[in-house]
């Protein structure tokens, strides 16, 4: 292998990021996969993807049985470019009947996204797949789904992860309201409020209003009680929560949450 070819290969490898999504059935894994593709610019609307020859087809649940049963059965690799990185998104089966395919897929992953239904928290299949990730010391990023439905308190969900999985937690984004009062999230790293406007069936990217914490416009955009609750919860996190430690994240001992 020539030096030039070797350099080109190493550069290509450095640009690649492989991650899998692990969850219990019906937590919304396929939906999250399509939203990542949507916001990554790989598709124009959830449910379709731009193919190599500009053809459009279903993204991840492509087998007839998958569509009929509403679950992922086979592992699917979905690729897109994001911020100069080549992303390989491994959409794995969540159903326990097809878990062997998931175990094999995790062997190829560099990171894992642990998806939880915010109303249910940790579920049996998620715990099993977490143990596989733990054996490989995979970095794990937690995503709480379905916050726009009745759900558990965010602090309870974090406490469950710490007690049952032994992971330290760091909320990167903090929800503003839950259920039908869910308005958006607060980005703790950027110190900004993101307020969302829902789109029809969630098939398009949501309109995102970004404002600073303390901006006087917040009184017109957010109910007063939600704003006060947000500030109280952020003060609690800043005072009692752990700091983000990327070394612990890389070692699989701390999980950032969104």
Buried (B, 14 or more C-beta within 10 A) or exposed (E): EEEEEEEEEEEEEEEEBBBBBBBBBBBBBBBBBBBBBBEBEBBBBBBBBBEEEEEEEBBBBEEEEBEEEEBBBBBBEBEBEBEEEBBBBBBBBBBEEBBEBBEEBBEEBBBBBBBBBBBBBBBEBBBBBBEBBBEEEBBBBBBBBBBBEEBBEBEEBBEBBEEEBEBBBBBBBBBBBBEEEBBBBBBBEEEBBBBBEEEEEBBEBBEEBEBEBEEEEBEEBBEEEBBEEBEEBBEEBEEEBEEBEEEBBEEBBBBBBB
